[in-house]
Amino acid sequence: MRNGLFIPAAVVRVAVGVLLAAAAATAAAGAPSLVRYMRIRAM
């Protein structure tokens, strides 16, 4: 029973980690363009 409950929990944890990593990568990739956009607006 514990083993059957442990495996889905591990899969969910890995999926959440992948989603967080993808979100962080997207934010890191979008940050320079966002800074450039704000700088152009400021000028």
Secondary structure, 3 states (H helix, E strand, C coil): CHHHHHHHHHHHHHHHHHHHHHHHHHHHHHHHHHHHHHHHHHC
